[in-house]
């Protein structure tokens, strides 16, 4: 006689991954310049339906909302200049994964505990840049080393679209930053400076100014700042600070 064994049902444990987004706030920002917030969506998860950045203007009680534009797993939103004023910028990020739920940054109660980034005054930026010593390795064009501890290395890239005449003598040996392009000035190209994990806004500004002088420019304008997020993994994400500016000349120029 055959004995029937009872059916044994074993529970099946399913491991469910929660959606995640990554962002590292900058150490500081410069007053009256737009700030590009970069957010990375978890590469091994479905893409979010939307990612929004919420920011507060100085003295405001309510948050303004910006929808981030996505390309692959990278999303960017620009916080306008009117919010980058006063002493501190407040912002947080929400990713909407539809049926999988929401992902927020900072992770614990983003609205009540937002990112807080100190805002640097332009006069302090210029004063700080004047104190830095810059070394430019001859064998590596476009790389600057600042002789401070910890070691700061800034990589620079120049995209010229107009050539400043070799016969023109710039009005100053130290190009100055202008909030707006001065009358009579001609935009000649863009400088992009990318720092390492130790780089602050002052070092990036000094690098931009140094390279503008190398191009024999009279000054530069349209400063923009962002953080490039990379190294996304189990330990989170690292970020590199980036600054861009357009340099100009009052002298004769020739189009490339």
C-alpha positions as CSV (number, residue, x, y, z in Angstrom):
1,X,0.0,0.0,0.0
2,X,1.4,3.3,-1.1
3,X,1.5,6.1,1.4
4,X,0.8,9.5,0.1
5,X,3.3,12.0,1.4
6,X,1.9,15.4,2.3
7,X,2.6,18.1,-0.2
8,X,5.3,20.3,1.2
9,X,5.1,23.9,0.2
10,X,8.3,25.9,0.6
11,X,8.1,29.6,0.7
12,X,9.9,31.3,-2.1
13,X,11.8,34.4,-1.1
14,X,11.9,37.1,-3.8
15,X,14.5,39.8,-3.7
16,X,13.1,43.1,-4.8
17,X,15.3,46.0,-5.7
18,X,14.1,49.4,-4.8
19,X,14.5,52.2,-7.3
20,X,17.4,54.6,-6.6
21,X,18.7,57.9,-7.8
22,X,22.1,59.4,-7.2
23,X,23.3,63.0,-6.8
24,X,26.2,64.7,-5.0
25,X,25.6,68.4,-4.1
26,X,28.5,70.8,-4.7
27,X,30.5,72.1,-1.8
28,X,29.6,75.7,-2.7
29,X,28.0,77.8,-5.4
30,X,28.7,81.3,-6.8
31,X,26.0,84.0,-6.4
32,X,23.9,84.9,-9.4
33,X,25.0,82.0,-11.6
34,X,22.7,79.2,-12.7
35,X,23.3,75.8,-11.2
36,X,22.8,72.6,-13.3
37,X,21.7,69.7,-11.1
38,X,22.7,66.3,-12.5
39,X,20.9,63.2,-11.3
40,X,21.8,59.6,-12.2
41,X,19.0,57.0,-12.2
42,X,20.0,53.5,-11.1
43,X,21.5,51.8,-14.3
44,X,20.2,48.4,-13.3
45,X,16.6,49.5,-12.8
46,X,13.8,50.7,-15.1
47,X,13.9,54.3,-16.1
48,X,11.9,56.7,-13.9
49,X,8.7,58.2,-15.3
50,X,9.9,61.7,-14.1
51,X,12.5,63.3,-12.0
52,X,11.8,66.7,-10.5
53,X,14.1,69.2,-8.7
54,X,12.5,71.4,-6.0
55,X,14.2,74.6,-4.9
56,X,13.5,77.6,-2.7
57,X,14.3,81.3,-3.6
58,X,15.9,83.4,-0.8
59,X,13.2,84.3,1.8
60,X,10.6,82.0,0.2
61,X,8.6,79.5,2.1
62,X,7.5,77.4,-0.8
63,X,9.4,75.3,-3.3
64,X,9.5,75.8,-7.0
65,X,9.5,72.7,-9.3
66,X,11.6,71.9,-12.3
67,X,11.2,68.8,-14.5
68,X,14.7,67.3,-15.3
69,X,15.4,66.4,-18.9
70,X,16.8,62.9,-19.3
71,X,19.3,61.3,-21.7
72,X,19.8,57.7,-20.9
73,X,20.2,57.4,-17.2
74,X,21.4,61.0,-16.7
75,X,19.0,63.8,-15.9
76,X,19.6,67.5,-15.7
77,X,17.7,70.5,-14.4
78,X,18.9,74.1,-14.2
79,X,18.1,76.1,-11.0
80,X,17.9,79.8,-12.2
81,X,20.0,82.7,-11.0
82,X,17.3,84.2,-8.8
83,X,17.5,81.2,-6.5
84,X,21.3,81.2,-6.3
85,X,21.5,84.3,-4.1
86,X,21.7,85.1,-0.4
87,X,23.7,82.8,1.8
88,X,22.3,79.3,1.1
89,X,20.6,77.4,-1.6
90,X,17.9,74.8,-0.5
91,X,16.8,72.0,-2.9
92,X,15.7,68.4,-3.0
93,X,15.0,65.8,-5.7
94,X,12.2,63.3,-6.3
95,X,12.2,60.5,-8.8
96,X,8.8,59.0,-9.8
97,X,9.0,55.3,-10.7
98,X,5.2,54.9,-11.1
99,X,4.2,51.5,-9.7
100,X,7.6,51.0,-8.1
101,X,7.2,54.1,-5.9
102,X,9.2,57.3,-5.3
103,X,12.9,57.8,-4.7
104,X,14.0,61.0,-3.0
105,X,17.2,62.8,-2.2
106,X,18.3,63.5,0.5
107,X,17.0,60.0,1.4
108,X,15.3,60.9,4.7
109,X,12.4,63.3,4.4
110,X,13.8,65.4,1.5
111,X,11.4,68.3,1.9
112,X,12.1,68.8,5.6
113,X,15.8,68.2,5.3
114,X,16.8,69.4,1.8
115,X,20.3,69.9,0.5
116,X,21.9,73.1,1.8
117,X,24.7,74.6,-0.3
118,X,26.5,77.8,0.8
119,X,26.7,80.5,-1.8
120,X,30.0,82.3,-2.4
121,X,30.1,86.0,-3.0
122,X,31.9,87.2,-6.2
123,X,34.2,89.5,-4.3
124,X,35.3,86.5,-2.1
125,X,35.8,84.4,-5.1
126,X,38.1,86.9,-6.8
127,X,40.0,87.5,-3.6
128,X,40.5,83.7,-3.1
129,X,41.6,83.2,-6.7
130,X,44.3,85.8,-6.3
131,X,46.0,83.8,-3.5
132,X,46.3,80.6,-5.5
133,X,49.6,79.5,-7.1
134,X,49.2,77.7,-10.4
135,X,51.6,75.2,-12.0
136,X,51.0,74.2,-15.6
137,X,52.8,71.1,-16.7
138,X,54.4,71.6,-20.1
139,X,53.9,68.0,-21.1
140,X,50.2,68.0,-20.4
141,X,48.5,70.9,-22.2
142,X,45.2,72.0,-20.6
143,X,46.0,70.7,-17.1
144,X,46.6,72.9,-14.1
145,X,47.9,71.9,-10.7
146,X,47.3,74.1,-7.7
147,X,50.0,74.0,-5.2
148,X,47.7,73.6,-2.2
149,X,46.9,70.7,0.1
150,X,45.1,68.5,-0.6
151,X,46.3,68.5,-4.2
152,X,43.9,70.0,-6.7
153,X,44.1,69.2,-10.4
154,X,42.0,71.0,-13.0
155,X,41.6,69.8,-16.6
156,X,40.7,72.4,-19.1
157,X,39.2,72.3,-22.5
158,X,39.0,75.2,-24.9
159,X,36.5,75.5,-27.8
160,X,37.4,78.6,-29.8
161,X,35.1,79.9,-32.6
162,X,37.0,83.2,-33.2
163,X,40.7,83.8,-33.2
164,X,42.0,87.0,-31.5
165,X,44.4,88.9,-33.7
166,X,48.0,88.3,-32.8
167,X,48.6,92.0,-33.2
168,X,46.1,92.9,-30.5
169,X,47.2,93.7,-27.0
170,X,44.6,92.8,-24.3
171,X,43.4,95.7,-22.1
172,X,44.6,93.8,-19.0
173,X,46.9,90.9,-18.1
174,X,44.2,89.5,-15.8
175,X,40.9,89.0,-17.6
176,X,37.9,90.0,-15.5
177,X,34.5,88.4,-15.1
178,X,31.5,90.3,-16.5
179,X,28.0,89.4,-15.6
180,X,26.9,90.5,-19.1
181,X,28.9,90.8,-22.4
182,X,30.2,94.4,-22.5
183,X,29.3,96.7,-25.4
184,X,31.8,96.3,-28.3
185,X,33.1,92.9,-27.1
186,X,33.1,89.8,-29.3
187,X,32.7,86.3,-28.0
188,X,35.6,84.2,-29.0
189,X,35.2,80.8,-27.4
190,X,34.3,78.7,-24.4
191,X,36.5,77.3,-21.6
192,X,35.4,74.3,-19.6
193,X,37.3,73.4,-16.4
194,X,36.8,70.1,-14.6
195,X,38.3,69.6,-11.1
196,X,38.8,66.6,-8.9
197,X,37.1,65.7,-5.6
198,X,39.2,68.4,-3.7
199,X,38.4,71.2,-6.1
200,X,36.3,74.2,-4.9
201,X,34.7,77.0,-6.9
202,X,37.7,79.3,-6.2
203,X,40.2,76.9,-8.0
204,X,37.9,76.5,-11.0
205,X,37.5,80.3,-11.3
206,X,41.2,80.7,-11.1
207,X,41.7,78.1,-13.8
208,X,39.1,79.8,-16.1
209,X,40.8,83.2,-15.6
210,X,44.2,81.7,-16.2
211,X,43.2,80.1,-19.5
212,X,41.4,83.2,-20.6
213,X,44.7,85.1,-20.2
214,X,46.5,82.3,-22.2
215,X,44.0,83.0,-25.0
216,X,44.8,86.8,-24.7
217,X,41.2,87.6,-23.9
218,X,40.0,90.8,-22.3
219,X,37.5,89.0,-20.0
220,X,34.9,86.3,-19.7
221,X,31.2,86.0,-19.1
222,X,28.3,83.5,-18.8
223,X,29.8,81.5,-15.9
224,X,28.0,78.2,-15.3
225,X,28.5,75.6,-12.7
226,X,27.5,72.0,-12.4
227,X,28.6,68.7,-10.8
228,X,29.4,65.8,-13.1
229,X,28.2,62.6,-11.3
230,X,30.1,59.4,-12.0
231,X,31.2,56.2,-10.4
232,X,27.7,55.0,-9.5
233,X,27.8,51.8,-7.6
234,X,27.1,50.1,-4.3
235,X,28.9,52.8,-2.4
236,X,26.9,55.6,-4.0
237,X,28.1,58.2,-6.5
238,X,31.1,60.5,-6.7
239,X,31.0,63.9,-8.4
240,X,33.4,66.2,-10.1
241,X,32.9,70.0,-10.2
242,X,32.7,71.7,-13.6
243,X,32.7,75.4,-14.5
244,X,32.2,76.9,-18.0
245,X,32.6,80.4,-19.3
246,X,32.7,82.3,-22.6
247,X,35.8,84.5,-23.1
248,X,35.7,87.7,-25.2
249,X,37.9,90.3,-26.8
250,X,37.6,94.0,-27.7
251,X,40.2,93.7,-30.5
252,X,40.1,92.4,-34.0
253,X,39.1,88.7,-34.4
254,X,39.0,86.2,-37.2
255,X,36.5,83.4,-37.5
256,X,37.9,79.9,-37.6
